[in-house]
């Protein structure tokens, strides 16, 4: 971002996003954000530089090694983790499946795994299927459909001394609910269980500290926070040392590389570092200190900007007849789910698309949450704000919703 103002300069941010020149108002960020030019430039520079398998002998080897080490350091700074515990993969879903099989190797009949009705299915189905394969029992922590909350009481009700793992979201990609993750993980740890926190949606909207969250394993996706399509899991290297994934015989047994199957996509890793650096720069002149400190300030600025716009959207929605807003939790991201009494959400989404407003409809893989809310598999219209959203976008959204009736 080119601005040095202490205020959040959304106009300067928007100027960095080539995709916005096409003219659409993007409320589809929860499915994947638009990308600033700095990220695209980093990807292109890596693809056009000398590159080879990692090493320290040739320039090409050093380029590859530096890109990997740089990306691990960047993600660790973003979430407050250890670079030596950052694992990269094709997607969060792929990594969660991989880790579910590794962790489940020690489970058996009588063991229990806890999942929640709030989560994206990528933090549900891998654990359900891994438990079934080992004869373990799955317990469900229920979502309160009236409030959209996942409470510590709901989790405590399904924990036991046989609980081996608790999988919970940092924030719902469907309705934005941000449960009290530290309280939930504390309960899990008291029961002797590991915690796997899906931070895909949370990381895009707020400062993150994996230690404060109590996450033993924390998953996120760079393409949700302005980066390329990739997934990562962050854990303590000491925990990863205890896990033995299947791997090729000649591939390294070092952590975290033992979890990364095949050659990493160096260009995507370079783009990830560029995305993290971009978020750090959003603090403007108010950001000081190392990259971690600047990221905390930058993401706090993003959170305040998005929350202000969310309040504007909510005020506008309150004036529309027949609209139900399902995003009701006390603590939530700027992600709103809407339904209409007299028409399908998909119809409204099509009408908005015709006006250049991108707000998709569906359940967005949060199938358990959608069903718990009584919305079946259809879900609703999802409105998601991003660092590049502005008041003009909000005006266009509200005008489009009014026009839709």
C-alpha positions, 0 to 999 in steps of 0.5 A: 500500500502506498499510503503512509497515513495513520488512518486506514486509506481504503482508496490507496488499498483499492488502487493496488488490486487490478481485479477491482478495475473490472468494476464489480463490488466484491462481497465474495471474499470469504470464498477467496479474496482478490489479490494485490499487484504485489502478490502477483509480482512476487509470483511472477518474479519467482517463476522467472528467476533461476529456480531448482530443488532446494539447496545452498550450492547454486543460485537456483537452489538458494532461490528456492530455499530462500522462498520456502524459509521466507514463507514459513517465517511470514506465516509464523509472523502472521499467526504468532507461530514458530517458522519451524512448525509451518507446514504447506500444502495444496489446501487446508482441506488436503492438509486436514485430511493428511493430519487426520489420518496421522493423528487417528493412527493412535485412536481405537474403540473407546476413543472419542473425537469432538467436532462442532455444528458451526464448522466448515466441513473441512474441519468436520468430515476428515475427523468423522471419517478418520474416527470411523476408520479406527472405530473411535466415537464422534461427539458433536458440540451443537450450535445455538441456532437462535444466537449463532453461538457455540458456547463453552457449555456446549463443548463441555457437555460432550467432553470426556477423559476419552476425548483425543481431539477437539476440532473447532473453528476460529470463525464461521465462514457462513455466519461469522460467529467467533466462538471463545476459542481460548475457553474452548481449547482450555476445556479440551486441554483439561480433558487431555485432548489436542486441539485443531483450530480452523483459522481459515476465516478468522485469519483474514479478518483479525489479529491472530495469536495461536498460543493465546487461542490455545491451538495445538494445530492451526490451519489457514489459507493464504488465498483468503488473506490476499494471497495465492491458492495454498493451505498451511498448518502451524504447530509447535515443531515438538508436536510435529516431531511426534507424528509420523506421516506416510512419505516417500523413502528418500524424502527427508524426515525433518520437520516440517518437511516430512508432512509436505509431499513432493516439491513445494510450489515456490511461486505460491510461497513467494506470493504468500510472503508478499501477501503477509508483507502487504497486510503488515503495511496496512498499519501505515505510519502507525505501524512500528517494530518488527513484522509481527508487530506491524501485522498486529497493527495492520490486522487491527486496522483491517478489523476496525475498517471492516466492522464499520462497514458491517455496521452500515450493512446491518443498518441498511438490512434492518430497513428491508422487509422480509429479510432474516439476518442469521449472523447474530453472534456477539463476536463476529467477523464482517460476514453476513448470511441473509435469507428472504421470506418470499424468494430463494437467496439464489434469486437475489444473488443473480439479481445482484450479479446483474448489477455488478455486485458479487454476493453468492448464495449457498451453504459454502461447505458449512453444511452442518451449520446451515442445517442447524439453522434450519436452512437445509443445504441451500443456506442463504446469501452471503455478504463478506467484507474485505480489506478493499471493501469501501462505502461505495461498495456498501451503497451498491449492495444496499441499492441492489438489495432494495431493487431486488424487492 
